[in-house]
Amino acid sequence: MRLKQGVALVVSLILAQGAGLLGSLATVPNIDTWYRGLAKPAFTPPDSAFPIVWPLLFTLMAVAAWLVWLRRNENATAKTGLIWYGVQLICNVAWSFLFFGMQSPSAALVEILILLAAIIITTWYFYKVDVKAAILMTPYILWVGYATILNGSIVLLN
């Protein structure tokens, strides 16, 4: 791997993990207080799952974005995919601030539907550039799909 490619991978990892860290600023202070008091469905994962799953998902999506970035000069679709990648990162952070920061599961439900759509669009563009990148995004789609059902259930239960 050339130096420029290695630096790009590190930057991609920092951006993705940075988005996760930014979202956690709204999340963490509200877990033991507000979130703990919500009625949640039986299929809610334990709190200990989230600090394992999210960093892994952010790593996978960072590598996916990096793979697409590597092909940005040979595939015009790559640039569109990377723009959508940025959009979905912003939506991801916004969800944390709506759900935890503003303590609004209803607003977060609307936003997570937008997030899920943005992830699917991102993955579609990534697929057109590098199939491996799309495969790396698949666990993220599945997790956010699950989170959408969880978010909707919390809205109904509260």
C-alpha positions in Angstrom: 0.0 0.0 0.0 1.4 3.4 -1.0 1.7 6.1 1.7 -1.1 8.2 0.2 -3.5 5.2 0.3 -2.5 4.4 3.9 -3.1 8.0 5.0 -6.4 8.0 3.2 -7.4 4.8 5.1 -6.4 6.4 8.4 -8.4 9.6 7.6 -11.4 7.5 6.6 -11.2 5.6 9.9 -10.9 8.9 11.9 -13.9 10.4 10.1 -16.1 7.4 10.7 -15.1 6.8 14.3 -15.3 10.6 14.9 -18.9 10.5 13.8 -19.5 7.7 16.3 -17.8 9.7 19.0 -19.8 12.8 18.2 -23.0 10.8 18.4 -21.9 9.3 21.7 -21.7 12.8 23.2 -25.5 12.9 23.1 -26.0 9.2 23.8 -23.8 8.4 26.8 -25.1 11.0 29.3 -28.7 9.8 28.7 -28.3 6.0 29.0 -28.4 5.7 32.7 -31.1 8.3 33.2 -33.7 8.9 30.5 -33.1 5.8 28.3 -33.1 3.4 31.2 -36.6 4.6 32.1 -38.2 4.0 28.7 -40.4 1.0 28.1 -38.5 -1.2 25.5 -39.4 -4.3 23.6 -38.1 -7.7 24.6 -35.8 -7.8 21.6 -33.8 -4.8 22.9 -30.1 -5.7 23.0 -28.2 -5.3 26.2 -26.5 -1.9 26.7 -23.1 -3.7 26.5 -23.7 -4.6 22.9 -23.7 -1.0 21.6 -20.1 -0.1 22.4 -19.0 -3.3 20.6 -21.3 -3.1 17.6 -21.0 0.5 16.7 -17.2 0.8 16.5 -17.1 -2.3 14.4 -19.8 -0.9 12.0 -18.0 2.4 11.8 -14.7 0.5 10.9 -16.5 -1.5 8.2 -18.0 1.6 6.7 -14.7 3.5 6.8 -13.0 0.7 4.9 -15.8 0.6 2.4 -15.5 4.3 1.8 -11.8 4.0 1.5 -12.2 1.3 -1.2 -14.5 3.6 -3.1 -12.2 6.6 -2.6 -9.3 4.5 -4.2 -11.4 4.3 -7.4 -12.6 7.9 -7.4 -10.5 8.8 -10.5 -11.6 5.9 -12.6 -15.3 5.7 -11.7 -17.5 8.9 -11.7 -20.0 7.0 -9.6 -17.5 6.9 -6.8 -17.8 10.6 -6.1 -21.6 10.4 -5.9 -21.2 7.4 -3.5 -18.8 9.3 -1.3 -21.2 12.3 -1.1 -24.0 9.9 0.0 -21.6 8.4 2.5 -21.1 11.8 4.0 -24.9 12.4 4.1 -25.5 9.1 5.9 -22.7 9.9 8.4 -24.4 13.2 9.2 -27.8 11.4 9.5 -26.2 8.9 11.8 -25.0 11.6 14.2 -28.3 13.5 13.9 -30.2 10.4 15.1 -28.2 10.3 18.3 -29.0 13.9 19.0 -32.7 13.5 18.2 -33.2 10.2 20.1 -30.9 10.8 23.1 -30.0 14.5 23.2 -33.5 15.8 22.5 -35.1 12.7 24.0 -37.5 12.4 21.1 -38.0 8.9 19.9 -40.7 10.1 17.5 -38.4 12.6 15.7 -35.6 10.0 15.7 -38.0 7.5 14.1 -38.5 9.9 11.1 -34.8 10.6 11.0 -33.8 6.9 11.1 -36.0 6.2 8.1 -34.0 8.9 6.2 -30.8 7.4 7.6 -31.7 4.0 6.4 -32.6 5.3 2.9 -29.3 7.2 2.8 -27.3 4.1 3.8 -29.1 2.0 1.1 -28.4 4.7 -1.5 -24.7 4.9 -0.4 -24.4 1.1 -0.6 -26.0 1.0 -4.1 -23.4 3.6 -5.4 -20.6 1.7 -3.6 -21.8 -1.5 -5.3 -21.4 0.2 -8.7 -17.8 1.0 -7.8 -16.6 -1.9 -5.7 -18.7 -4.9 -4.7 -16.5 -5.5 -1.6 -17.4 -2.0 -0.4 -21.1 -2.8 -0.7 -20.6 -6.1 1.2 -18.8 -4.2 4.0 -21.9 -1.9 4.3 -24.3 -4.7 4.6 -24.0 -5.3 8.4 -24.7 -1.6 8.8 -27.9 -1.8 6.8 -29.0 -4.8 8.8 -28.2 -3.1 12.1 -29.9 0.2 11.3 -32.9 -1.8 9.9 -33.1 -3.5 13.3 -32.6 -0.2 15.1 -35.5 1.2 13.0 -37.8 -1.5 14.3 -36.5 -1.0 17.8 -37.0 2.8 17.6 -40.5 2.3 16.3 -41.3 -0.1 19.1 -40.1 2.4 21.7 -42.3 5.0 20.2 -45.3 2.7 20.4 -44.5 1.6 24.0 -44.0 5.1 25.3 
